[in-house]
Amino acid sequence: MLTSGLQHVAAMYAGVVAPPLIVGAAVGLSGTELTFLTGASLFTAGLATFLQTLGVWKIGAKLPFVNGVTFAGVAPMLAIVDTTENKADALPVIFGAIIVAGLLGFLAAPWFSRLVRFFPPVVTGTVITLIGVSLLPVAFGWAQGPNPKAADYGSTTFLSLAGITLVVVLLLRRFTRGFLKQIAVLVGLVVGTVIAIPFGVTDFSPVTEADIVGFPSPFHFGGPQFALAAIISMCVVMLVSMTESTADMLALGEIVDRPADEKTIAAGLRADTLGSALSPLFNGFMCSAFAQNIGLVAMTRIRSRFVVACGGGFLVLMGLSPVAASLISVVPRPVLGGAGVVLFGSVAASGIQTLVKAGLEKDNNVLIVAVSLAVGIIPITKPDFYHAFPETAQIILDSGISTGCVAAVLLNVVFNHLGRRRDDDDVTAPMEPGDEISGSHSAKAAHAH
């Protein structure tokens, strides 16, 4: 449980610390304050993970979900920093906007979850595939090195380290069994980090410079401030985050053979939004489910939510101990990139498995998948495609997962819900109570025809 939980932390660590590092640098925080902000994000991510996995009342999907800082909020938070005259007020304004957005999202969760009936396999499979495809560029970026502006970015050294890590993980998965096979990603990260030492890529300075204990004191950067423009901006981000979380819950539900129904999604969204509303209390940002950890669940087949809760415990401890938090930061980005190829690729593969159940022999479903994938891949292949749109619209449009999800839902409604469907299109029709999801159902339908 401990090692498997640590694997989840290793898989999502970079995603958790990146937003506070970027926003903190934009605000102009000192090195000490930046470390504090990063630790606070780890701490609040751990609390949100507890809320999601263990659950309280009707809060928490009780699925093996890791929650952390959503990257969707980085761009609008940077915009808030730029428009705030006194940079010392930037973080309090951001925190105030997140609190309001989180509370509104919490109230809206039950209504938002009712959209689940519009997510049949043709939609969920498309969205799951897009999640994996959208995350792969992150792994490729990690594989090229830590600094895109450096002269050695994308060097053969960095790419070789990523390749070695990938090969180690694949060999362990192929030729080992039991416990060692389950922790293949963690072993791959350790081996890759050790191999990177002679190349001068591994940096141990974060460990030597960090304090042993450091509690994220409430409202360390000042009490929350409430600015209307900032609140509207973060509410848009919250809608994007809820859309992605819904897709993630549907994806994970398929992987663990516990399809996420309306009740589960509502509980999961409550955990996301309440975790987001409480995070600013401890100087954290908006929280959301982490898609990369879905790949880890899919690959290891360890479906226990308590394993992920254990990972949440590690996050809390790292948030309370900067030294502990700095240990995983020692892992070089190229090594993370090599492991990320396996993790994120597994998510895309899970989506393809779901699409197999979607009845792609029907032209309507082929069109839904084709167009939705194309729309979702636009921000990946042409990042500046929507540059002429307003900044608020770009927050949504630049998320391939969100745009692809919206496109898939709308196309499914048009082709499979509006008007009278032809008999040959009833593969994706909503199942009636008592229907069996099996080959026998399809056989009965064929016999009726």
C-alpha positions in Angstrom: 0.0 0.0 0.0 2.8 2.4 0.9 4.8 1.9 -2.3 1.7 1.9 -4.5 0.5 5.1 -2.8 4.0 6.6 -3.4 3.7 5.7 -7.1 0.6 7.9 -7.3 2.4 10.8 -5.7 5.3 10.4 -8.1 3.0 10.3 -11.1 1.2 13.6 -10.2 3.9 15.5 -8.3 5.1 17.6 -11.2 1.5 18.5 -12.0 0.8 19.7 -8.4 4.0 21.8 -8.0 4.0 23.4 -11.5 1.1 25.8 -11.0 2.3 27.3 -7.7 5.8 27.7 -9.1 4.5 29.5 -12.1 2.1 31.8 -10.3 4.5 32.4 -7.4 7.2 33.4 -9.8 4.8 35.8 -11.6 3.9 37.4 -8.2 7.6 37.8 -7.4 7.8 35.6 -4.4 11.2 34.9 -2.8 12.7 31.4 -2.8 11.5 30.8 0.7 7.9 32.0 0.0 7.9 30.0 -3.2 8.8 26.8 -1.3 6.0 27.6 1.2 3.4 28.0 -1.6 4.5 24.7 -3.2 4.2 22.9 0.1 0.8 24.4 0.7 -0.4 23.0 -2.7 0.9 19.6 -1.7 -0.9 19.8 1.7 -4.2 20.9 0.2 -4.0 18.3 -2.6 -3.6 15.6 0.1 -6.7 16.9 2.0 -8.7 17.0 -1.2 -7.6 13.4 -2.0 -8.8 12.3 1.4 -12.1 14.0 0.7 -12.5 12.3 -2.7 -11.3 8.8 -1.8 -12.6 8.3 1.7 -15.7 10.5 1.5 -17.8 12.3 4.0 -21.6 12.1 3.9 -22.5 12.7 0.2 -19.1 14.2 -0.6 -16.5 12.1 -2.4 -16.8 9.6 -5.3 -15.0 7.0 -3.2 -13.0 6.0 -6.3 -9.2 5.7 -6.5 -8.9 9.4 -7.4 -5.9 11.7 -6.7 -6.9 15.4 -6.4 -4.5 18.3 -6.9 -4.1 21.7 -8.4 -5.7 22.0 -11.8 -3.6 23.4 -14.5 -6.7 25.0 -16.2 -6.5 27.8 -13.7 -2.9 28.9 -14.4 -3.6 31.2 -17.4 -6.5 33.1 -15.7 -4.5 33.4 -12.4 -1.6 34.9 -14.4 -4.1 37.3 -15.9 -5.2 38.3 -12.4 -1.6 38.9 -11.4 -1.0 41.1 -14.4 -4.1 43.2 -13.8 -3.4 43.7 -10.1 -1.5 46.9 -9.4 -0.1 45.8 -6.0 1.4 42.4 -6.6 1.0 41.7 -2.8 -2.7 41.7 -3.3 -2.6 39.2 -6.3 -2.7 36.0 -4.3 -5.5 37.2 -1.9 -7.6 38.2 -4.9 -7.0 34.8 -6.5 -7.8 33.0 -3.3 -11.0 35.0 -2.8 -12.1 34.2 -6.4 -11.4 30.4 -5.8 -13.4 30.4 -2.6 -16.5 31.8 -4.4 -16.1 29.6 -7.4 -15.7 26.5 -5.2 -18.8 27.3 -3.2 -20.9 28.0 -6.3 -19.6 24.8 -7.9 -20.5 22.8 -4.8 -24.1 24.0 -5.0 -24.3 23.3 -8.7 -22.9 19.7 -8.5 -26.2 17.8 -8.2 -27.5 19.5 -11.4 -24.3 19.2 -13.3 -24.1 15.4 -12.5 -27.5 14.9 -14.2 -25.7 15.2 -17.6 -24.3 11.7 -17.1 -27.1 10.2 -19.3 -25.6 12.1 -22.2 -22.3 10.2 -21.8 -22.8 6.8 -23.5 -19.7 4.7 -24.5 -19.3 6.6 -27.8 -18.9 9.8 -25.8 -16.9 8.5 -22.8 -14.6 6.5 -25.1 -13.8 9.6 -27.1 -13.2 11.7 -24.0 -11.0 9.1 -22.3 -8.9 8.8 -25.5 -8.6 12.6 -25.6 -7.5 12.7 -22.0 -4.6 10.4 -22.8 -3.7 12.1 -26.0 -3.8 15.5 -24.4 -1.5 14.4 -21.6 1.1 12.8 -23.9 2.6 16.2 -24.9 3.2 16.9 -21.2 5.3 13.7 -21.0 7.1 14.6 -24.2 7.9 18.0 -22.8 9.3 16.5 -19.6 11.4 14.1 -21.7 13.1 17.0 -23.4 14.4 18.6 -20.2 13.4 21.0 -17.4 13.9 24.3 -19.2 12.5 24.9 -22.8 14.7 28.0 -23.2 18.0 26.1 -22.3 20.5 25.2 -25.1 20.4 21.5 -24.1 16.6 21.3 -24.3 15.7 18.1 -26.2 19.3 16.9 -26.2 20.2 13.2 -26.7 21.1 13.0 -23.0 17.7 14.0 -21.9 15.9 11.8 -24.4 18.1 8.9 -23.6 17.3 9.2 -19.9 13.6 9.2 -20.8 14.0 6.2 -23.1 15.9 4.2 -20.4 13.2 4.9 -17.9 10.6 3.8 -20.3 12.5 0.6 -21.1 13.0 -0.2 -17.4 9.3 0.1 -16.8 8.4 -2.1 -19.8 10.9 -4.8 -18.9 9.6 -4.9 -15.3 6.0 -5.1 -16.5 7.0 -7.9 -19.0 9.4 -10.1 -17.0 8.4 -9.7 -13.4 5.4 -10.7 -11.3 3.5 -9.7 -8.2 4.7 -6.9 -6.1 7.7 -5.9 -8.3 5.4 -5.7 -11.3 2.9 -3.5 -9.5 5.6 -0.9 -8.5 7.3 -0.9 -12.0 6.8 2.8 -12.4 8.3 3.7 -9.0 11.3 1.4 -9.7 11.7 3.0 -13.1 11.8 6.5 -11.6 14.4 5.4 -9.0 16.6 3.7 -11.7 16.3 6.6 -14.0 17.2 9.1 -11.3 20.3 7.1 -10.3 21.4 6.8 -13.9 21.0 10.5 -14.3 23.4 11.4 -11.5 26.7 11.0 -13.6 25.2 13.3 -16.3 24.7 16.1 -13.8 21.0 16.1 -14.3 20.0 15.1 -10.8 19.8 18.1 -8.5 19.9 17.4 -4.7 20.0 21.0 -3.6 16.2 21.2 -2.9 16.8 18.5 -0.2 19.8 20.3 1.4 18.1 23.7 1.5 14.7 22.7 2.7 13.4 23.0 6.3 12.4 19.8 8.2 9.0 21.1 9.3 6.8 23.9 7.9 3.1 24.1 8.5 1.1 26.1 5.9 -0.3 28.7 8.2 -3.9 29.9 7.2 -4.0 32.9 5.0 -0.3 33.3 5.1 -0.4 35.8 2.2 -3.3 37.8 3.6 -7.0 37.5 3.9 -9.0 36.8 0.8 -10.1 39.7 -1.4 -13.2 39.5 -3.7 -12.9 41.1 -7.1 -15.8 40.5 -9.5 -13.7 40.1 -12.7 -11.4 37.6 -10.9 -14.5 35.7 -9.6 -16.1 35.4 -13.0 -12.8 34.2 -14.5 -12.4 31.5 -11.8 -16.0 30.4 -12.2 -15.4 29.7 -15.8 -12.3 27.7 -14.8 -14.5 25.8 -12.3 -16.9 24.8 -15.1 -14.0 23.6 -17.2 -12.7 21.7 -14.2 -16.1 20.1 -13.4 -16.4 19.0 -17.1 -12.9 17.4 -17.0 -13.6 15.8 -13.6 -16.8 14.3 -14.9 -14.9 12.8 -17.8 -12.2 11.5 -15.5 -14.8 9.8 -13.2 -16.4 8.2 -16.1 -13.0 7.0 -17.3 -12.0 5.6 -14.0 -15.3 4.0 -13.4 -14.8 2.0 -16.6 -11.3 1.0 -15.6 -12.2 -0.3 -12.2 -15.5 -1.9 -13.4 -17.6 0.4 -11.3 -19.4 2.7 -13.8 -19.9 6.2 -12.4 -23.6 6.9 -12.1 -25.2 10.3 -11.4 -24.9 9.8 -7.7 -21.2 9.0 -7.8 -20.5 12.0 -10.1 -22.4 14.4 -7.9 -20.5 13.2 -4.8 -17.2 13.5 -6.7 -17.9 17.0 -7.9 -18.9 18.0 -4.4 -15.4 16.8 -3.2 -13.7 18.7 -6.1 -15.5 21.9 -5.4 -15.5 21.8 -1.6 -11.8 20.9 -1.7 -11.3 24.0 -4.0 -13.2 26.2 -1.6 -11.2 25.1 1.4 -7.7 25.1 -0.3 -7.2 28.9 -0.1 -7.6 28.7 3.7 -4.2 26.9 3.6 -2.8 29.0 0.7 -3.7 26.4 -2.0 -5.3 26.7 -5.4 -8.3 25.1 -7.2 -8.4 21.3 -7.0 -9.4 18.8 -9.5 -9.1 15.1 -10.3 -5.7 14.2 -11.8 -6.1 12.3 -15.1 -2.5 11.0 -15.1 -3.3 8.8 -12.1 -6.0 7.1 -14.0 -3.3 5.7 -16.3 -1.5 4.3 -13.2 -4.6 2.6 -12.0 -5.2 1.2 -15.5 -1.7 -0.1 -15.8 -1.2 -1.6 -12.3 -4.8 -2.8 -11.9 -4.6 -1.8 -8.3 -8.1 -0.5 -7.8 -8.2 0.2 -4.1 -9.2 3.7 -3.1 -7.3 3.2 0.2 -4.1 3.0 -1.8 -4.8 6.4 -3.3 -5.8 7.7 0.2 -2.4 6.5 1.3 -0.9 8.6 -1.5 -3.0 11.5 -0.1 -1.3 10.9 3.3 2.1 11.3 1.6 1.0 14.6 0.1 -0.1 15.9 3.5 3.2 14.8 5.1 5.2 16.5 2.3 3.2 19.6 2.7 4.1 19.6 6.4 7.7 18.8 5.8 9.5 20.7 3.0 12.4 18.2 3.2 10.0 15.3 2.4 8.4 17.4 -0.4 11.8 18.0 -2.0 12.7 14.3 -2.2 10.5 13.6 -5.2 11.5 16.9 -6.8 15.0 15.3 -7.2 13.6 13.1 -9.9 14.7 14.7 -13.2 12.1 15.8 -15.7 13.3 13.5 -18.5 12.9 10.5 -16.1 9.3 11.7 -15.3 8.8 12.0 -19.1 9.8 8.4 -19.7 7.3 7.1 -17.1 4.7 9.5 -18.3 4.6 7.9 -21.8 3.4 4.7 -20.2 1.0 6.3 -17.8 -0.7 8.7 -20.3 -0.6 6.2 -23.1 -2.5 3.7 -20.9 -5.3 6.3 -20.5 -5.6 6.6 -24.3 -5.6 2.8 -24.6 -8.5 2.6 -22.1 -10.5 5.0 -24.2 -10.0 2.9 -27.2 -11.2 -0.1 -25.3 -14.3 1.8 -24.4 -14.9 2.8 -28.0 -14.9 -0.9 -29.0 -18.1 -1.2 -27.0 -19.7 1.9 -28.7 -20.8 0.3 -31.9 -18.4 1.9 -34.4 -19.9 -0.1 -37.2 -22.6 2.5 -37.3 -21.9 5.6 -39.4 -23.3 8.0 -36.9 -21.0 6.9 -34.1 -18.0 7.0 -36.5 -18.8 10.7 -37.3 -19.2 11.5 -33.6 -15.8 10.0 -32.7 -14.1 11.5 -35.8 -15.2 15.1 -35.3 -14.9 15.1 -31.5 -11.3 13.8 -31.7 -10.5 16.3 -34.3 -11.9 19.2 -32.3 -10.1 17.9 -29.1 -6.8 17.6 -30.8 -6.8 21.2 -32.2 -5.2 22.8 -29.1 -2.4 20.1 -29.2 -1.5 20.4 -32.9 -2.2 24.1 -33.3 -1.9 25.8 -29.8 -2.5 29.3 -31.3 -5.6 28.2 -33.2 -8.0 30.3 -31.0 -5.7 33.3 -30.5 -8.3 35.7 -32.0 -11.0 34.7 -29.4 -11.5 36.6 -26.1 -9.3 35.5 -23.3 -12.2 34.1 -21.3 -13.2 31.9 -24.3 -9.7 30.7 -24.7 -9.7 29.3 -21.2 -12.3 26.8 -22.5 -11.2 26.4 -26.1 -7.5 25.7 -25.3 -8.6 22.7 -23.3 -8.9 19.9 -25.8 -10.5 17.6 -23.2 -13.3 20.2 -22.6 -13.9 21.1 -26.3 -13.8 17.4 -27.4 -16.2 16.5 -24.6 -18.6 19.2 -25.5 -18.4 18.3 -29.2 -19.0 14.6 -28.4 -22.0 15.3 -26.2 -23.6 17.7 -28.6 -23.1 15.4 -31.6 -24.4 12.4 -29.7 -27.6 14.4 -28.8 -28.0 15.4 -32.5 -27.4 12.0 -34.0 -28.8 9.7 -31.3 -31.3 11.6 -29.2 -33.1 14.2 -31.3 -36.0 13.0 -33.4 -36.7 9.4 -34.2 -33.6 7.2 -34.7 -33.6 4.6 -37.3 -33.5 1.0 -36.1 -29.9 0.6 -37.2 -28.9 3.4 -34.9 -30.2 2.0 -31.7 -26.8 0.7 -30.6 -26.2 3.8 -28.6 -29.8 4.2 -27.3 -30.0 4.6 -23.5 -30.4 1.2 -21.8 -33.8 0.7 -20.2 -33.9 -0.6 -16.6 -33.4 -4.4 -16.6 -31.6 -4.5 -19.9 -28.4 -6.6 -19.8 -25.2 -5.1 -21.0 -24.0 -8.2 -22.8 -23.8 -10.0 -26.0 -27.3 -11.5 -25.3 -28.8 -8.0 -25.5 -27.3 -7.4 -28.9 -28.5 -10.9 -30.0 -32.0 -10.2 -28.9 -32.0 -6.9 -30.8 -30.7 -8.6 -33.9 -33.3 -11.3 -33.6 -36.0 -8.6 -33.3 -34.8 -7.0 -36.5 
